[in-house]
Amino acid sequence: MALGRLQSGIVDYLLELKYLDADQCEVIKSTQEELNGSSFDNLLLADYRISPHQLNIAKARSYGVSPINVKQISINQGTWELLDQDFCSKNQVVPVASYGRYIAVALANPFELTVTSRISEISKKSVIALLAPEGDIQEVLKQDPKREETHFEDVVEAVGLEFEDGEIEDSEEGLDSEESAPIIQLSNRIVEDAYYAGASDIHIEPREKELVVRYRIDGVCQEKLKLPPKVSGSLVARFKIMSNLDIAERRLPQDGRIVFKQFTKKNIDIDLRVSTAPLNHGEGVVMRILDKQKSTLPMPALGFSEENLSRYREVIKQPYGMILHCGPTGSGKSMTLYSALNEINDPSFVIRTAEDPIEYTLNGINQMQMNRQIGLTFASALRAFLRQDPDIILVGEIRDQETANIAVEAALTGHLLISTLHTNDAPSTVARLTDMGIEPFMISSSLLCVCAQRLMRRVCKTCRIQYEPEGREKEILENGIGWSGPIFKHNPKGCPRCTNTGYKGRVGIHELMTSSEQLIEDINKGRETADLKRTAVAAGMKTLHQDSLLKVKDGITTMEEALATVPVDMF
């Protein structure tokens, strides 16, 4: 008998499920042909008209796992949160769901233990394997992520008719009912469309002859909508009402927060951090989207090189000291901090965070929202935390001397302190702390690591163009990382997958300066930032420029994007 034990078991289950009769089973089992996996499947599918779905059910019962019709899985922007799309394509895996400590994945071969153990390592969750036909998995992985379309034509027309006769005075009347006015629908649709488009920020900008709505997507602002200038006052007033701000105060900047779930019937659980400012043609509004449905990414998905990831993981496991992240707003610092906390989160540790705002809620971690109006600042929160027996403290940002002093003292007294600072690169963090009045010997004693980072756009893998660099580009690659060879550039026409931009998604680049004997000595002697940089590079630090070139070499981004994000090293 040529059939193996597993194949015989599958045939038995097809009989039990009445997909085959007894005679057919006997014929299949008595075959003398040598049948491998694919020829066995082809025999059942072609000669016995078993459907792929029926075969999958029988296989699942034989293997002792659950079957799934993977074609019914909706591929959307959130599908690849826990598992990178490239990893899924390489290993023929489709993430189905994540809940609590478990992640459910569809696989063609549930006995591939190296894949399931790797999934568990990446996601930090226990794997529930579901069986799906390999062809179905390949078909699903080829799908483009879907997003819900938002249309503005009808509501813009309604808004135009309402404001035909002149601008309506800003008031709360008619701006607090979900269905009452076109301006309500317009404000909701702007937020919904920005969310579905994957925007990080929404800009409402009044100009002399129009009101412009722009989204920041993958770090680049894109114009979405132009409205009559008469709409400006009421639209801004609506966003102020949603943020619980004073609509009568137009002369001063205001900050607020929108819990958008209260204003939409769609399943969109996001908060918006709102900032208004008086501009020359009226009030402008900028809203940062904080997606509460979005989970933190595992560390390997953040763009760290293997060397940097290994060094960073060593640092975050230290019992005490100070870890600082630096970079401009929107450079991915918060995501890195949250991912680091998730990795070291353990019931044996007490973790406290002081944040403004709380962007992601983390299980097992005690988080505190700052409120300056009542005197709850980073400094006062940090002072309170030191009396609450913490092991690890995260402070959203070190902004002033008081916070810096308490942070350094916490790091020197047995706590692991993680925070952010606004500097351009890792070595200049020392000068920034010195400017705040921190003594160099205290900085060198407490500092474990400084991680500077930026986000660069990923080149679209579907339509990218390979070419051989010449001239200045070739020189930069050879001088920066000592490499020459073909690299990729973006396709100006793009493709449907990247919405015709040539770029899709973003990746982090990192400059990791870890403490060393020579660095401690240089800090204590008050050396210049350029000297500290040379010392760190000699100790193995890759600069932001070098890390960006490594991403260019690996085909993740383009030379154009790398040079636009960070300058060429001059030392």
N, C-alpha and C positions, 0 to 999 in steps of 0.2 A: 504494500500500500504506500503510495507516494505522498499522501497528505500527512502533514505534521500534526502534532497534538493540538496546537492552537487552531489550525485550519479545520480540523475535524470538529472542534468545539464550536466554531463559527457555523459550520453546516448544521450541527445539532440545534443550535439556537434558531437558525432560519426555519428548520422544521417545526420547532416549538411555537414560533411566531406565525406559522402557517404561510410563510413566504415560499416554502418548497414543500412538495409532498414526499412521502416515504420512498417512492421509487426513484425520484430525482436524487435524493440524498444517497441512496445506495449506489447509483451510477457514479456520482461525484466521488464518493469514498473509494470506489473500486478502480478509479483511473490509475493507470500505470505511468502517466507522464510525470516528469519532475516539474512541480509547480512552485515558482518563487512567489513572493508577495504580490507583485503586479500581475503576473499571468493568472494567479488564482482569482484575483479581483476581476480581471477581464473575462474569465470563464463564467463567473456568476452574473456579471453585468450584461454580457453580450449573449451568451447561450441560454441563460435561464431567466433573463429579463428581470433580474433583481435590481431595484432602484438604488442609487448611491445612499439615499437616506435609510432604506431598509438594511443595506449591508452595514452601514455605520452603527445602527442599533444592535445588530447581532454581534458585531465586533466588540462594541462597548460591553455587552453582557458577558462575552467570553473573556474579556480582559479585566472585568471587575471594576470598570469606571463608568461614568455617566456620559451619554451621547449628547451632542448639541448640533443644531442646525445653524452653523456659523454664518450662513448667508443672511440670517435675520439680524445679525449684529449691526448696529448703526455706527459707522465710522465717522466720528466728528472731531472737533478741535481738542476734546479732552481725552480721547482714546489713548494717546501715547504719553499720558502723564507719568505713569509708573515704569513703563518699559519703552525704551527708545525704539522708534520706528525701524531704524537700520538693524537693530538687534532682532526685532520680530521678523523682518524679511529674511535675514540670514538664517534664522533657526526655525522658520515656518511656524510662528506662534502668533495667536491673536489674543490680546488681553480682553476678557469679557466683562469682568466686574471686580471691584475691590470693596471690601467691607470689613471693618475691624482689623483683625490680625491676618486676614486671608485675602489672597488674590486668586481669582478663577481665570484660567487660561485654556484656550482651545489648541490642541496639538494633534498632529497626525500619528505620532508615535509616543504614547504616554510612558513607554519604558526607557526613553532617552533621559537617564537620570542626570547626566551632565547639564542638560538644558534646564530641567526643573530646579536643580540645585543652584544654577546661575541666576535663574529668575528670582529665587528666594533671597539670594545674596544681594541682588540689585534692589529689589523692592522692600527688603526687610520684612517680608510677610511669608506665611505658610502658603504653599501652592496647592490649589485644587485643580487637578488635571481633568479636562473634558476632551472627549474624542470627537474629531471632525475629519472628513475626508481631505486628503492633501490638496486635491484640486480645488475644493471649496475655499480652503485657507489661502491658497495662492490668489484666487480670484478676489477675495476680500482685501488682501494686502495691496492689491493693485488699485483699489478704489481711492479716489481723492477724498480727503476729509470734507464732509458736508457742513454747511452752515445755513441757518435759516435766513432767508432773504427779507429785507425790510424795505418797503417802498414809501416814498415821501410825496408822490405826485398829488394824491387826493388831499392830504392834510395841508400841504403847501398852498394848494388852490383855495382851500377853505380859510386858511390864515390870511391870504391875500384879499379875499372878499371881506373878511371881518375888519381889516385895517385899511380898506379902501378910502374911507372918509377921513382918515387922520388917525394918529396914534391915540389909543385909549389910555387914559391915565392909569398908572400902576396902582393897583390896589389888590387886596386879598379877595375881593368879590369876584367869583367866577374862576378863581385860580386854585381852588381847593377840592373840586369834585372831579373824579377820574374821567367822567364822560361829558362834562359840561361844555368844554370849549375846545376848539381846534388847538389852542396853545398848549393845553394839557396833553393832547395826543402827540403834538410835535415834540415836546420835551421828552416824553416817554420813548418815542421812536428814535430820537437822537441817541439816547443812552442804549437802547436795545440794539440798534444797528452797530454802534461802536463796539459793544460787547461781542456780537456775532462776528465782527470783522477782526477780532483779536487785538483791538486797540488798547494801549496802556493809559492814554490821556485823551480828554476831549477839550478842545479850545473853542470858546464862544467869543468871537472878536468883532466888536463894532467898528465899522469904518465909515468914511464920509458918505458913500453912496450905497452901501450894502452892509449886511450882517453876514459874516463868514463863519462857518462851522468847519473845524479841521480835526482830524484824528491823528494821533501819533501811533504808527504801526511799525513794529520792528525798528524802533528808534528814529523813524523818519516821518515828518508831518505831511499829511496828504489832505488836500482840500476836498470836502465832501458835499457841502451845501452852501448856496448863497440865498439869502432872504432879504426882503425889503428892510431898510433901516428902521422903519416904523415899528417893526416887530421886536426890536432890541429890548426896550424897557420891560415889556410884559414877559418875554422869555426869561430874562434875567430874574425878574420878580418871582416867576414860577420856581426857578431853581433855588432861590433864596427861601421861599416858603418850604420847599422840600427839605432844606438844610436847617430849618429853624433859625434863620438869620433875620436881621432887622431890614425889612424892605424899604423903610423910609430913609435909612442911612446910605447915601450914595457917595459921600465925600471921602470915606475911609475904607481901607481894605478890611475884609472880613474872612474868617475861616469857619467852615462847618463840615458836616458829614451827612450824607444821604444814605438811609437804609432802603435800598431800591425795592426790596421785596414788598414793602408797604404800598408801593405805587404801581405795581404791574400785576397782571393776572398770569403772566408767563412764568415758567419755572426758571427764573433768573435770580439767583441768590448772591447779589453783589452789594458792596458798599462803595460809595464814592466820596473821596476826600475833596472837598470843595474850597476853592480860594477865589474871592472876588477882588477886583482892583479898579479904581477910577482911572479911565484912560481918556485920551483927548476927544474921542467921539462917543463916549458913554462908558458904562461899566462893562468890563470883560470878566469872563468866568473861565477858570481852568479846573477840570475835574479829573483826578487820578482814580482809575478803576481798580478796586481791590476785590478780586474774585474769591469769595468764600467757598465756592465749590471746587476751587483749584487746590490740589494738594501740593505739598512740597516735593521737589524732585530729589531722587537719590543722588548722592555725591558724584558718582561717575557720570551722571547726565549733565553736569554743570559746565563741562568744557575743560576741566583740569587735565593737564597732561599726566601720564602715569607717574612721572617723577614728582610733580607738584602734589598730586593726590596722596601719594605715599608719605611725603613730608608733612602735609597738612593733617593727615590722619594721626600721625605721631604727636603733633603739637596739641590737638584737641583732646588727647587722652592724658595730658599732663595734669597733675593734681592741683597746681596753682600757677598763677602768672597771668599776663595780660595778652590777649589776642585782639588785634585791631584790623578792621577792614576799611579801606579808603577808596574813594572814587566819587564822581559826581552823582547827582540824583538820577535814578534810572539806570544805574550800572550793574544792577543785580546783587547788591550787597545784602539786602534783606533775605532774598532766596537762599544765598550761601549760608547766612547765619542760621536760618531756620533748618536747613538741611543738616548743618553741623550739629545743631541741638538734637535733631531727630536721631542722628547716628549715635550720639553718646547718651541719649535719654535712657535711663535705667531706674527701676524702683528703688535702688540703693542710693540714688542721688537726689538731693533737693535742688531744684532748678527754679530760679526766680527771673522774670524778665520785666523791664520797664520800657514801654514802647509808646510811640506817638506817630501813627496810630497802630493798633494791633491789626496786622495785615492777615495773618493766618492763625487759627486757633489750633494749638498743639495739645494732644492728649498727654496727660501726666505732667504738664508743665504749668506753673502758676504765673499768669501773665497780668500785668497791671497797665491800665490805660492812663496816660498823663493828662492832667487838666490844669493848665497854667492859671486859669481864672480863680481857682480856689487854692493856689499855691502848691499844687502837686507837680513838681518838676523832677527832672532826672536826678538832680542832686538830693532832693528830699526823699525820693523813692529809694535811691541807693543807700542813703543813711539808714532808712528804715529796714532795708533788706539785711544789712549787716547785723541787725538784732534778731533776725529770724532763722538763724542757723542754716544758711544756704551752703551748698557745695559749688554751684555754678551760677553766675549772675550774668545776664545779658542786659546791657544798657543801650537803648536805641541809638543814641548819639552823644558824643562828648562835645559840648558846645562852649563851655566856659571853664574858668579856672577852678571853681568850686567842684564841679563834677569831675574834672580831671584829677584833682587832688584826692578825692574820695576813691576814685577808681584805682589809682596807683596804690593807695593804702590797702584797698581790698585785695589787690593782686599780691601784695607783699605779706598779707596776713593769712595765707592758706586758702584763698578762694581762686577759682578760675574765672576770670572776668573777660567777657567778649563784648566788643563795642565797635562803633564806626566813627570815622573822622573824615572831614572833607580836605583831602590833599590830592595832588596830581599823581604822585607815585609813592612807593613804599619808603624809600630813604628820607623823603621830605617830611614824613610823619614825626621824626625826632625833632626837627626844627619847630614844627607846629606845637608840639608839647612843651618845648623849651620856651616858646613865645608866651605860652599860657602860664609860665612861672613855675614849671616843674623842674626840679634839679636834675641835671644829667645823670648823677649816680642813682637816683630813684628810677629814672627811665630805664637805664641799662639793667638794673636789678629786677625789674618787674616784667620787661617786655620779652615775650616768647616768640612772637611772630607778627609781621605786618603783611597783609595781603591786599595789594592794589588790584583793581579789576575794572574791566570795561566789557561792554557787549558789542559784538560785531554781527552784522547780518550774514547768515549762511547763504552761499550760492545755491541756486536750485539745481538739484542733482539730475533732474529730468532734461533740462535744456542748456546746461552749462557748456562752455566751449573750451576745448583744450588747445593750448598754444605754447610755443617756445619763447620764454622771455628774452628780451634783448636790451642792450644799452643800460640805462639807469636801473631798470627793474632787475636785470641779471646781476648788476653790481651790488644792489641792495641785498639780494638773496645770498650772494657769496660772502659779503662782508658780515651780514647779520647772523646767518646760521651755517655758513660754509657749505652751501648746497647749490647745485645747478641742475636743471632738468625742466620738463614740461609742467606747467601749472594751468589753472582754469581761470576764465573770465566769465562774467555773466552775459547772458543773451539779452540784448536791449529789447527785443520783441517779446521775450518771455514765453510762457506757456500757460494753459489753464490752471495747472497745479500751483503756480506762483502768482496767479492773477496778473500775468503779463508784466511782472516787474523784474524777473531774473533772480530774485532773492526770495527765500522762504525760511522764516524762523531766525533765531539768533543763537549765538554761542559765546560763552565767556572766555576772555583771555585774562591771565593772572600773572602777577609779579609777587613772588613769595620770598620775603626777606625774613629768615629765621635767625635767632640769636646764635652768636659764636664768640669765642674768646677775643678774637681780633675786633669784632664789631663792638663788644662791650668796652674794650680799651679805647676805641675811636670815639664812642659816645661820651665816655668819661672825660676825654681830653677836649671835648667840644669841637670835633672836626666838622668841616663843611659837608653839606649834603652830597656833593660830588664825590668826596673821599669815601663817605659811607657807602655810596653806590658801588664804587670800585671794590671795596672790601666785600660787599655782599655778592657781587658777580664772581669774584675770585673764590668765594665759598660755595658757588654752585647756583646762585640765583639767575633765572632767566628773566630778562626785562620784559615789559609789556610789548615792546617792539619785537623782540625775539620770539615771544610766544605767539604773536600775531603772524609772524612769518612761518612758524611751524604749522599753523592752521592753513596758511596759503599752500605750503608744500603738500599737506595732506589732502588738498582739494576741498576743504571745508568752506573756505571763503576766497576772496579775490585780493590781488595786490592793491587794487583801487580802494577797496573797503579797509584794508589793513592800514594804508597810509592816511586815510581820512579819519581813522579812529585814534591812532597814536602817532607821534612824530618819530622820525628816524633817530636812533641813539647818536649823540654827538660826542660821547667821551671815548 
